[in-house]
Amino acid sequence: MKKTSKTTKTISAESIARLADKGQDISSYFTNNGKMMPPLDSLGIDLNKKMSEELNEAARRLNVSRQTLIKRFIRRGLDEHYLDQKARKAG
C-alpha cells in the first residue's frame, strides 16, 4: 500500500506560537524557503499641509501609496548622499 502524506490544516501564527511556548516542535510548519526581513522601524513625521497635498498628488499620479513614495524619496536621497560622499573622498 502506498503511503500518502497527510493534508495539513492551516494553522494560525498565534497557534504556532502557543505550541512553541509549550516547548513543542514546530519545525514542520516552516519550509525554510522564505527570506528573512529585517525588523521595521516606524517613524512619525510632521508635514505642512502644502507638502502633504503635494505628496498625495504625486502618489496618486504614480499610482503608489504615500508610504511607498516617501520610501522611494528617502532611498534616492540617501543614494545621492553616499555618491556625494564618495566623490568628495575621491576628489
The first five atom37 places (N, CA, C, CB, O) and aatype in JSON, in Angstrom:
{
  "aatype": [12, 11, 11, 16, 15, 11, 16, 16, 11, 16, 9, 15, 0, 6, 15, 9, 0, 1, 10, 0, 3, 11, 7, 5, 3, 9, 15, 15, 18, 13, 16, 2, 2, 7, 11, 12, 12, 14, 14, 10, 3, 15, 10, 7, 9, 3, 10, 2, 11, 11, 12, 15, 6, 6, 10, 2, 6, 0, 0, 1, 1, 10, 2, 19, 15, 1, 5, 16, 10, 9, 11, 1, 13, 9, 1, 1, 7, 10, 3, 6, 8, 18, 10, 3, 5, 11, 0, 1, 11, 0, 7],
  "atom_mask": [
    [1, 1, 1, 1, 1],
    [1, 1, 1, 1, 1],
    [1, 1, 1, 1, 1],
    [1, 1, 1, 1, 1],
    [1, 1, 1, 1, 1],
    [1, 1, 1, 1, 1],
    [1, 1, 1, 1, 1],
    [1, 1, 1, 1, 1],
    [1, 1, 1, 1, 1],
    [1, 1, 1, 1, 1],
    [1, 1, 1, 1, 1],
    [1, 1, 1, 1, 1],
    [1, 1, 1, 1, 1],
    [1, 1, 1, 1, 1],
    [1, 1, 1, 1, 1],
    [1, 1, 1, 1, 1],
    [1, 1, 1, 1, 1],
    [1, 1, 1, 1, 1],
    [1, 1, 1, 1, 1],
    [1, 1, 1, 1, 1],
    [1, 1, 1, 1, 1],
    [1, 1, 1, 1, 1],
    [1, 1, 1, 0, 1],
    [1, 1, 1, 1, 1],
    [1, 1, 1, 1, 1],
    [1, 1, 1, 1, 1],
    [1, 1, 1, 1, 1],
    [1, 1, 1, 1, 1],
    [1, 1, 1, 1, 1],
    [1, 1, 1, 1, 1],
    [1, 1, 1, 1, 1],
    [1, 1, 1, 1, 1],
    [1, 1, 1, 1, 1],
    [1, 1, 1, 0, 1],
    [1, 1, 1, 1, 1],
    [1, 1, 1, 1, 1],
    [1, 1, 1, 1, 1],
    [1, 1, 1, 1, 1],
    [1, 1, 1, 1, 1],
    [1, 1, 1, 1, 1],
    [1, 1, 1, 1, 1],
    [1, 1, 1, 1, 1],
    [1, 1, 1, 1, 1],
    [1, 1, 1, 0, 1],
    [1, 1, 1, 1, 1],
    [1, 1, 1, 1, 1],
    [1, 1, 1, 1, 1],
    [1, 1, 1, 1, 1],
    [1, 1, 1, 1, 1],
    [1, 1, 1, 1, 1],
    [1, 1, 1, 1, 1],
    [1, 1, 1, 1, 1],
    [1, 1, 1, 1, 1],
    [1, 1, 1, 1, 1],
    [1, 1, 1, 1, 1],
    [1, 1, 1, 1, 1],
    [1, 1, 1, 1, 1],
    [1, 1, 1, 1, 1],
    [1, 1, 1, 1, 1],
    [1, 1, 1, 1, 1],
    [1, 1, 1, 1, 1],
    [1, 1, 1, 1, 1],
    [1, 1, 1, 1, 1],
    [1, 1, 1, 1, 1],
    [1, 1, 1, 1, 1],
    [1, 1, 1, 1, 1],
    [1, 1, 1, 1, 1],
    [1, 1, 1, 1, 1],
    [1, 1, 1, 1, 1],
    [1, 1, 1, 1, 1],
    [1, 1, 1, 1, 1],
    [1, 1, 1, 1, 1],
    [1, 1, 1, 1, 1],
    [1, 1, 1, 1, 1],
    [1, 1, 1, 1, 1],
    [1, 1, 1, 1, 1],
    [1, 1, 1, 0, 1],
    [1, 1, 1, 1, 1],
    [1, 1, 1, 1, 1],
    [1, 1, 1, 1, 1],
    [1, 1, 1, 1, 1],
    [1, 1, 1, 1, 1],
    [1, 1, 1, 1, 1],
    [1, 1, 1, 1, 1],
    [1, 1, 1, 1, 1],
    [1, 1, 1, 1, 1],
    [1, 1, 1, 1, 1],
    [1, 1, 1, 1, 1],
    [1, 1, 1, 1, 1],
    [1, 1, 1, 1, 1],
    [1, 1, 1, 0, 1]
  ],
  "atom_positions": [
    [[0.84, -1.18, 0.0], [0.0, 0.0, 0.0], [0.89, 1.25, 0.0], [-0.96, 0.0, 1.23], [1.87, 1.33, 0.74]],
    [[0.53, 2.19, -0.82], [1.3, 3.43, -0.97], [0.95, 4.39, 0.17], [1.02, 4.09, -2.35], [-0.21, 4.6, 0.49]],
    [[1.98, 4.96, 0.76], [1.75, 5.93, 1.83], [1.49, 7.3, 1.22], [2.95, 5.99, 2.8], [2.2, 7.72, 0.31]],
    [[0.51, 7.97, 1.72], [0.22, 9.33, 1.27], [0.47, 10.27, 2.42], [-1.23, 9.46, 0.74], [0.24, 9.93, 3.59]],
    [[0.94, 11.46, 2.09], [1.18, 12.43, 3.15], [-0.15, 12.98, 3.65], [2.1, 13.58, 2.66], [-1.11, 13.11, 2.89]],
    [[-0.18, 13.3, 4.89], [-1.38, 13.86, 5.48], [-1.57, 15.29, 4.97], [-1.31, 13.84, 7.02], [-0.6, 16.03, 4.82]],
    [[-2.79, 15.65, 4.71], [-3.09, 17.02, 4.33], [-3.01, 17.85, 5.6], [-4.49, 17.14, 3.65], [-3.69, 17.58, 6.58]],
    [[-2.17, 18.87, 5.56], [-2.01, 19.69, 6.76], [-3.06, 20.79, 6.77], [-0.6, 20.3, 6.83], [-3.33, 21.44, 5.76]],
    [[-3.62, 20.98, 7.91], [-4.62, 22.02, 8.09], [-3.89, 23.34, 8.36], [-5.6, 21.67, 9.26], [-2.89, 23.36, 9.07]],
    [[-4.37, 24.41, 7.79], [-3.76, 25.72, 8.02], [-3.91, 26.07, 9.5], [-4.41, 26.81, 7.12], [-4.97, 25.9, 10.1]],
    [[-2.84, 26.56, 10.07], [-2.83, 26.92, 11.48], [-2.37, 28.37, 11.61], [-1.89, 25.96, 12.31], [-1.51, 28.83, 10.85]],
    [[-2.95, 29.07, 12.54], [-2.61, 30.5, 12.69], [-1.24, 30.66, 13.35], [-3.68, 31.22, 13.53], [-0.74, 29.75, 14.02]],
    [[-0.66, 31.82, 13.15], [0.63, 32.14, 13.77], [0.52, 32.1, 15.28], [1.12, 33.51, 13.31], [1.46, 31.69, 15.97]],
    [[-0.61, 32.53, 15.81], [-0.81, 32.52, 17.25], [-0.81, 31.1, 17.79], [-2.12, 33.23, 17.62], [-0.26, 30.83, 18.86]],
    [[-1.43, 30.18, 17.04], [-1.46, 28.78, 17.46], [-0.05, 28.17, 17.45], [-2.39, 27.96, 16.55], [0.32, 27.42, 18.35]],
    [[0.72, 28.51, 16.42], [2.1, 28.03, 16.34], [2.9, 28.59, 17.52], [2.76, 28.43, 14.99], [3.69, 27.87, 18.13]],
    [[2.69, 29.86, 17.82], [3.4, 30.48, 18.95], [3.06, 29.79, 20.26], [3.07, 31.98, 19.04], [3.93, 29.58, 21.1]],
    [[1.78, 29.44, 20.44], [1.38, 28.75, 21.68], [2.06, 27.39, 21.77], [-0.16, 28.58, 21.74], [2.51, 26.99, 22.85]],
    [[2.13, 26.68, 20.65], [2.81, 25.38, 20.65], [4.29, 25.54, 21.02], [2.68, 24.7, 19.26], [4.83, 24.76, 21.8]],
    [[4.93, 26.56, 20.46], [6.33, 26.82, 20.76], [6.51, 27.17, 22.23], [6.88, 27.95, 19.88], [7.47, 26.73, 22.86]],
    [[5.6, 27.96, 22.77], [5.67, 28.32, 24.19], [5.58, 27.09, 25.08], [4.55, 29.31, 24.55], [6.16, 27.06, 26.17]],
    [[4.85, 26.07, 24.61], [4.71, 24.82, 25.37], [5.91, 23.9, 25.17], [3.42, 24.09, 24.96], [6.0, 22.84, 25.8]],
    [[6.83, 24.31, 24.3], [8.02, 23.51, 24.06], [7.85, 22.45, 22.99], [0.0, 0.0, 0.0], [8.71, 21.59, 22.84]],
    [[6.77, 22.49, 22.24], [6.54, 21.5, 21.19], [7.33, 21.85, 19.93], [5.04, 21.4, 20.87], [7.65, 23.01, 19.68]],
    [[7.64, 20.83, 19.15], [8.38, 21.01, 17.91], [7.46, 21.64, 16.87], [8.95, 19.65, 17.4], [6.41, 21.08, 16.53]],
    [[7.84, 22.8, 16.36], [7.03, 23.5, 15.36], [7.73, 23.57, 14.01], [6.69, 24.91, 15.85], [7.26, 24.27, 13.12]],
    [[8.83, 22.86, 13.85], [9.62, 22.95, 12.62], [8.84, 22.5, 11.38], [10.88, 22.11, 12.75], [9.14, 22.94, 10.27]],
    [[7.86, 21.63, 11.56], [7.09, 21.15, 10.4], [6.23, 22.25, 9.78], [6.2, 19.98, 10.82], [5.75, 22.1, 8.66]],
    [[6.04, 23.35, 10.48], [5.23, 24.45, 9.97], [6.04, 25.41, 9.1], [4.6, 25.22, 11.12], [5.49, 26.34, 8.52]],
    [[7.35, 25.19, 9.01], [8.22, 26.09, 8.27], [8.94, 25.36, 7.15], [9.24, 26.75, 9.2], [9.38, 24.22, 7.34]],
    [[9.05, 25.99, 5.99], [9.67, 25.37, 4.82], [11.11, 25.82, 4.6], [8.86, 25.68, 3.59], [11.84, 25.19, 3.83]],
    [[11.53, 26.88, 5.25], [12.85, 27.48, 5.05], [13.05, 27.97, 3.62], [13.94, 26.48, 5.4], [14.18, 28.1, 3.16]],
    [[11.95, 28.25, 2.92], [12.03, 28.79, 1.56], [11.89, 30.3, 1.54], [10.97, 28.16, 0.69], [12.09, 30.93, 0.5]],
    [[11.55, 30.88, 2.67], [11.32, 32.32, 2.72], [12.59, 33.11, 2.89], [0.0, 0.0, 0.0], [13.68, 32.56, 3.0]],
    [[12.44, 34.41, 2.91], [13.56, 35.32, 3.07], [13.38, 36.08, 4.38], [13.66, 36.31, 1.86], [12.3, 36.6, 4.66]],
    [[14.42, 36.13, 5.17], [14.36, 36.87, 6.43], [14.4, 38.36, 6.13], [15.52, 36.46, 7.37], [15.24, 38.84, 5.38]],
    [[13.5, 39.06, 6.73], [13.44, 40.5, 6.55], [13.84, 41.17, 7.86], [12.02, 40.96, 6.1], [13.48, 40.7, 8.94]],
    [[14.58, 42.27, 7.77], [14.93, 42.98, 9.0], [13.68, 43.57, 9.64], [15.97, 44.08, 8.72], [12.69, 43.83, 8.96]],
    [[13.73, 43.78, 10.94], [12.56, 44.36, 11.6], [12.29, 45.77, 11.1], [12.74, 44.37, 13.13], [13.21, 46.48, 10.69]],
    [[11.04, 46.17, 11.13], [10.66, 47.51, 10.68], [10.82, 48.5, 11.82], [9.21, 47.52, 10.16], [10.63, 48.16, 12.99]],
    [[11.17, 49.71, 11.47], [11.28, 50.79, 12.44], [10.29, 51.87, 11.99], [12.75, 51.35, 12.54], [10.49, 52.5, 10.95]],
    [[9.26, 52.07, 12.76], [8.22, 53.01, 12.4], [8.62, 54.43, 12.8], [6.88, 52.62, 13.05], [9.05, 54.66, 13.93]],
    [[8.48, 55.36, 11.87], [8.83, 56.75, 12.14], [7.6, 57.63, 11.93], [9.99, 57.22, 11.22], [6.81, 57.4, 11.01]],
    [[7.44, 58.6, 12.77], [6.37, 59.58, 12.59], [6.98, 60.87, 12.08], [0.0, 0.0, 0.0], [7.97, 61.35, 12.64]],
    [[6.41, 61.44, 11.04], [6.91, 62.71, 10.53], [5.76, 63.7, 10.44], [7.61, 62.54, 9.15], [4.62, 63.32, 10.19]],
    [[6.08, 64.95, 10.63], [5.09, 66.01, 10.52], [5.35, 66.78, 9.23], [5.14, 66.96, 11.76], [6.47, 67.22, 8.98]],
    [[4.31, 66.93, 8.43], [4.41, 67.68, 7.18], [3.41, 68.82, 7.22], [4.16, 66.77, 5.95], [2.33, 68.7, 7.79]],
    [[3.79, 69.95, 6.59], [2.8, 71.02, 6.5], [1.76, 70.62, 5.46], [3.48, 72.38, 6.13], [1.96, 69.69, 4.68]],
    [[0.64, 71.32, 5.45], [-0.49, 70.96, 4.58], [-0.11, 70.95, 3.11], [-1.65, 71.92, 4.79], [-0.49, 70.04, 2.38]],
    [[0.64, 71.95, 2.67], [1.04, 72.04, 1.26], [1.88, 70.83, 0.85], [1.82, 73.34, 1.0], [1.64, 70.24, -0.2]],
    [[2.86, 70.47, 1.67], [3.73, 69.35, 1.37], [2.94, 68.04, 1.37], [4.89, 69.28, 2.38], [3.16, 67.17, 0.53]],
    [[2.02, 67.91, 2.3], [1.17, 66.71, 2.36], [0.31, 66.59, 1.11], [0.29, 66.75, 3.62], [0.14, 65.5, 0.57]],
    [[-0.24, 67.71, 0.66], [-1.06, 67.7, -0.56], [-0.22, 67.35, -1.78], [-1.74, 69.06, -0.77], [-0.66, 66.59, -2.64]],
    [[1.0, 67.9, -1.86], [1.89, 67.58, -2.97], [2.25, 66.09, -2.98], [3.17, 68.43, -2.9], [2.28, 65.45, -4.03]],
    [[2.51, 65.58, -1.81], [2.85, 64.17, -1.67], [1.67, 63.29, -2.1], [3.25, 63.85, -0.22], [1.86, 62.31, -2.83]],
    [[0.48, 63.64, -1.66], [-0.72, 62.89, -2.04], [-0.93, 62.91, -3.55], [-1.95, 63.46, -1.33], [-1.25, 61.89, -4.15]],
    [[-0.75, 64.07, -4.16], [-0.94, 64.21, -5.6], [0.11, 63.39, -6.37], [-0.86, 65.7, -6.02], [-0.23, 62.71, -7.34]],
    [[1.35, 63.45, -5.94], [2.4, 62.68, -6.61], [2.14, 61.18, -6.47], [3.79, 63.04, -6.03], [2.32, 60.43, -7.42]],
    [[1.72, 60.75, -5.3], [1.42, 59.33, -5.08], [0.26, 58.9, -5.96], [1.1, 59.07, -3.59], [0.27, 57.8, -6.52]],
    [[-0.75, 59.75, -6.08], [-1.91, 59.43, -6.91], [-1.5, 59.3, -8.38], [-2.99, 60.51, -6.76], [-1.9, 58.35, -9.06]],
    [[-0.69, 60.26, -8.86], [-0.24, 60.23, -10.25], [0.6, 58.99, -10.56], [0.55, 61.48, -10.58], [0.5, 58.41, -11.64]],
    [[1.42, 58.59, -9.6], [2.28, 57.42, -9.79], [1.59, 56.11, -9.43], [3.54, 57.57, -8.96], [2.14, 55.02, -9.62]],
    [[0.38, 56.23, -8.9], [-0.41, 55.06, -8.52], [0.3, 54.19, -7.48], [-0.74, 54.22, -9.76], [0.34, 52.97, -7.59]],
    [[0.86, 54.85, -6.47], [1.5, 54.17, -5.35], [1.0, 54.81, -4.06], [3.07, 54.24, -5.44], [0.39, 55.88, -4.08]],
    [[1.25, 54.15, -2.95], [0.85, 54.71, -1.67], [1.8, 55.83, -1.27], [0.8, 53.61, -0.58], [2.92, 55.92, -1.77]],
    [[1.34, 56.67, -0.37], [2.22, 57.74, 0.14], [3.45, 57.13, 0.79], [1.47, 58.64, 1.16], [4.56, 57.63, 0.62]],
    [[3.25, 56.05, 1.54], [4.37, 55.42, 2.24], [5.42, 54.93, 1.23], [3.87, 54.24, 3.1], [6.62, 55.11, 1.45]],
    [[4.97, 54.33, 0.16], [5.9, 53.86, -0.88], [6.66, 55.03, -1.49], [5.14, 53.09, -1.98], [7.87, 54.95, -1.69]],
    [[5.95, 56.1, -1.77], [6.59, 57.27, -2.35], [7.63, 57.87, -1.4], [5.55, 58.32, -2.71], [8.73, 58.23, -1.83]],
    [[7.29, 57.97, -0.13], [8.22, 58.5, 0.86], [9.47, 57.62, 0.92], [7.56, 58.59, 2.25], [10.58, 58.13, 0.97]],
    [[9.28, 56.29, 0.92], [10.43, 55.38, 0.95], [11.3, 55.57, -0.27], [9.96, 53.93, 1.03], [12.53, 55.56, -0.16]],
    [[10.69, 55.75, -1.45], [11.47, 55.96, -2.67], [12.27, 57.25, -2.59], [10.54, 56.0, -3.9], [13.45, 57.28, -2.94]],
    [[11.63, 58.33, -2.11], [12.33, 59.6, -2.0], [13.49, 59.51, -1.0], [11.36, 60.71, -1.58], [14.57, 60.04, -1.26]],
    [[13.28, 58.86, 0.11], [14.34, 58.72, 1.11], [15.49, 57.89, 0.54], [13.8, 58.07, 2.4], [16.65, 58.24, 0.71]],
    [[15.15, 56.78, -0.15], [16.2, 55.93, -0.75], [17.01, 56.74, -1.76], [15.57, 54.69, -1.44], [18.24, 56.67, -1.77]],
    [[16.32, 57.52, -2.61], [17.02, 58.33, -3.61], [17.92, 59.36, -2.93], [16.0, 59.05, -4.53], [19.07, 59.55, -3.34]],
    [[17.41, 60.01, -1.89], [18.21, 61.0, -1.18], [19.44, 60.39, -0.52], [0.0, 0.0, 0.0], [20.53, 60.97, -0.58]],
    [[19.27, 59.22, 0.1], [20.42, 58.55, 0.73], [21.44, 58.12, -0.32], [19.94, 57.33, 1.54], [22.64, 58.26, -0.11]],
    [[20.96, 57.58, -1.46], [21.88, 57.19, -2.53], [22.69, 58.38, -3.02], [21.12, 56.55, -3.7], [23.9, 58.28, -3.22]],
    [[22.02, 59.51, -3.23], [22.73, 60.72, -3.67], [23.73, 61.17, -2.61], [21.72, 61.87, -3.97], [24.84, 61.59, -2.95]],
    [[23.36, 61.08, -1.36], [24.25, 61.45, -0.26], [25.52, 60.6, -0.28], [23.53, 61.31, 1.1], [26.63, 61.13, -0.16]],
    [[25.36, 59.28, -0.43], [26.52, 58.38, -0.45], [27.38, 58.61, -1.67], [26.06, 56.92, -0.4], [28.61, 58.55, -1.58]],
    [[26.77, 58.87, -2.83], [27.55, 59.16, -4.03], [28.35, 60.45, -3.86], [26.63, 59.27, -5.25], [29.5, 60.54, -4.3]],
    [[27.73, 61.45, -3.23], [28.41, 62.72, -2.98], [29.6, 62.53, -2.04], [27.43, 63.75, -2.39], [30.67, 63.08, -2.26]],
    [[29.39, 61.73, -0.99], [30.49, 61.46, -0.05], [31.64, 60.75, -0.75], [29.99, 60.61, 1.14], [32.81, 61.06, -0.52]],
    [[31.3, 59.79, -1.6], [32.32, 59.03, -2.34], [33.09, 59.94, -3.28], [31.68, 57.89, -3.13], [34.31, 59.82, -3.41]],
    [[32.37, 60.86, -3.95], [33.02, 61.8, -4.88], [33.95, 62.75, -4.13], [31.97, 62.6, -5.67], [35.02, 63.1, -4.63]],
    [[33.55, 63.18, -2.94], [34.41, 64.09, -2.17], [35.68, 63.42, -1.71], [33.65, 64.62, -0.96], [36.75, 64.04, -1.67]],
    [[35.58, 62.14, -1.36], [36.78, 61.4, -0.93], [37.72, 61.18, -2.1], [36.39, 60.05, -0.31], [38.94, 61.23, -1.95]],
    [[37.15, 60.93, -3.27], [37.96, 60.65, -4.48], [38.57, 61.93, -5.03], [37.1, 59.98, -5.57], [39.63, 61.89, -5.64]],
    [[37.91, 63.08, -4.82], [38.34, 64.34, -5.44], [39.26, 65.08, -4.59], [0.0, 0.0, 0.0], [39.71, 66.16, -4.96]]
  ]
}
